[in-house]
Amino acid sequence: MRAFATLRDPEGRSFTVEHGDLVGRLRRAEVFLDDPRVSEAHALVSQRGEKLLLMALRGRLTVGGHPAAEVELKDNLVVGLGSELSLIIERVVLPETILALEGPGLVRQVLQGVTALVLEPTPRLVPGFSPDADALLWGEDNVWRARLADGVVRTLAAGSELEVRGRRFFASTVPLRLGSSQATEGQGGPLTLVLRYDTVELHAGRAVVVVSGVGARLISELSAFGGPVAWETLALELWGEGGDRDQRRSRFDMAVVRLRQRLRNSGIRDDLVFTTGTGQVQLVLREGDVVEDRT
């Protein structure tokens, strides 16, 4: 009960990818390709409506020898990443419905990949594995499971109830098209950003999404600059001068990718943080958006 694709690299290795997964030379990428023809953050898998796309980030994509900024994934499609380097899309699975979770303080959100449920200070779903999470959720083919802090593992299906530290959450199905960046209530309307530097609250309708850590500091710095700023300047503000330039760029790219993935999974528009092809980054506010700086 999830949208995913399987692909094969030139060495014959198979990978399963879904919305938010990264393709590149970063070892943390879900599709890690140790090849100098591949950029660190080369491309990103994104679900848009009822399609799975591969979107170019720092690398280029080609189909049939023609350059493409994004490619719709289809069975048996060959996608070029560089000179004589390509991926073969073996299978694309697009179910009619996918699983979502909701409960007190948590507006309905689609489950994707490995996800941590964190209750404090506000219930939220955080992409990726977190050993300190109140519950971990993960899916394989059409089966979802949840592991609570005490180690108990539960199977999740539509209509399931999940009690976590005395709070009850409920699993339900939603149409596949709601698994994209338009996934939750409140998305698309005006945002209120409450900045506390190490945390940022994003209020969208009735939903409140809390971003913490590097992602929160990145949003806060962008707001302080008030316009486009070079990635190197932001990296210096976030981490100081440690590491060489390539290491700082890889670290910065991954921070932006993870932040935009967090926004998408929470139903917040991911173009809130906009990157250009010239190394500039900016916070994009729309009419009606409000920023409350409490840093």
Phi, psi and omega in degrees: 000055178203155177270130179204168176223150172250141181220163182231136179267176183300338179272001179087005179283141180257143178227148172249126184234155176212184184310126176095353182282146185255142174245125180170190184269356174291134182295340178276355180293143179296327172247092183272120180238106183276078186212130183295345178281353183253137176283161180302310175245083190282312184205162183230137175277130182222135174266125176235111183063239181252031179231151168254128181242152167251119186248131180293135174250270179263353179248181179248153177238147175222150173226121182062029180084358181256134180294148181213136177284331176211152184227128174284126183281129179221156180306134174069011177285141176252123181245121179277139178249339183186189181303112177056030177234125183212163174245142176253121177278110186277320187204137176236126181246121181232088182291161179290326180228157178226164187270142178227162180231142177210164180174188182303119180081356181237106177293153185306126180226141180287140177272132181215131177061208173274127185227137177259133173262117181243131186269329185246144001281340178226136179306132181203157174257128182242123179299140175098170180280134176223114183295341182261008182293154176286335174201148176244137181234138178208155182232151175218119187053244184254016183242130175246144179230156177228131175247123181276171183299333180275004177093352180291133180251129179242147172270135181253137174213171179303128181094352180291147175248134181238115179264122182234113180049046176084359179251139184257127177242155187230138177264140178212167178256148175226157177301148182307322185300338179277001178274358180274198183291354177261035199281335190233169179299146175090345182291142176097338178273182179300148179249147167243121181256119176255109187264125173234021181069292180281346172222150176226128174264129177248109180263118179230102185062232179275350184273143174233120179248130179253122175254135182233174174068217185300320180300317179294318180294325178296314178298317181296318179295318179298320178296319181295323179289328174072016180177186181301142180216147181292143181301325182296323178295317178296316180300321178297319179293325185280319189231359184078203187261011182294144176080164178277177186298316181297320178295319179295320180294317179298318180295319180293315179303315181295321179298318180292317179301313182294321179295314181293326175296318178298318179296314180299313182295338180263002178083013177264139181301129185280351176279007171304321175251110188250132176244143178257171178282000182250016177085010178263147180228144176208159175270121183259111179256139179258170179302128180098345178291145182231138177244124175249106184272107179244027183288000000 
